[in-house]
Amino acid sequence: MSMVDSIAATATSLSAAKLQQSYSLALTKKAMDTQETAAQQLLNMLPQQPSMGTYIDTYA
């Protein structure tokens, strides 16, 4: 294999690794966004708590 072929193979390999890393990062960001949305929806499903001063515990 000549030196030019080695340089071309290395450049191709580096480019493929960069693409794989970019894809992996994008996929991770998408998963984190999905989890954030799911957590927000779960928090919105919780019943609203009365604010301080509006609830009197008469059984205490």
C-alpha positions as CSV (number, residue, x, y, z in Angstrom):
1,M,0.0,0.0,0.0
2,S,1.4,3.3,-0.9
3,M,1.7,6.4,1.3
4,V,-1.1,8.1,-0.5
5,D,-3.4,5.1,0.0
6,S,-2.6,5.1,3.7
7,I,-3.4,8.8,4.0
8,A,-6.7,8.3,2.1
9,A,-7.6,5.3,4.3
10,T,-6.9,7.2,7.5
11,A,-8.9,10.2,6.3
12,T,-11.8,8.0,5.4
13,S,-11.6,6.2,8.8
14,L,-11.5,9.6,10.6
15,S,-14.5,10.9,8.7
16,A,-16.5,7.8,9.5
17,A,-15.6,8.0,13.2
18,K,-16.6,11.7,13.2
19,L,-20.0,10.8,11.6
20,Q,-20.6,8.1,14.1
21,Q,-19.8,10.4,17.0
22,S,-22.1,13.1,15.7
23,Y,-24.9,10.5,15.2
24,S,-24.4,9.2,18.7
25,L,-24.5,12.7,20.2
26,A,-27.7,13.6,18.3
27,L,-29.3,10.4,19.4
28,T,-28.4,11.0,23.0
29,K,-29.7,14.6,22.9
30,K,-33.0,13.3,21.4
31,A,-33.3,10.7,24.2
32,M,-32.7,13.3,26.8
33,D,-35.3,15.6,25.3
34,T,-37.8,12.8,25.2
35,Q,-37.2,12.0,28.9
36,E,-37.5,15.6,29.9
37,T,-40.9,15.8,28.1
38,A,-42.1,12.6,29.8
39,A,-41.0,13.9,33.2
40,Q,-42.7,17.2,32.6
41,Q,-45.9,15.5,31.6
42,L,-45.8,13.3,34.8
43,L,-45.3,16.4,36.9
44,N,-48.3,18.1,35.2
45,M,-50.4,15.1,36.1
46,L,-49.8,15.5,39.9
47,P,-52.6,17.1,41.8
48,Q,-52.2,20.7,42.7
49,Q,-51.3,21.3,46.3
50,P,-53.1,24.1,48.2
51,S,-50.9,27.1,48.8
52,M,-49.7,28.0,52.3
53,G,-52.4,29.7,54.4
54,T,-55.4,28.4,52.5
55,Y,-55.6,24.9,54.1
56,I,-56.5,24.5,57.7
57,D,-56.1,21.1,59.3
58,T,-59.0,20.9,61.7
59,Y,-58.0,17.5,63.0
60,A,-54.6,18.5,64.4
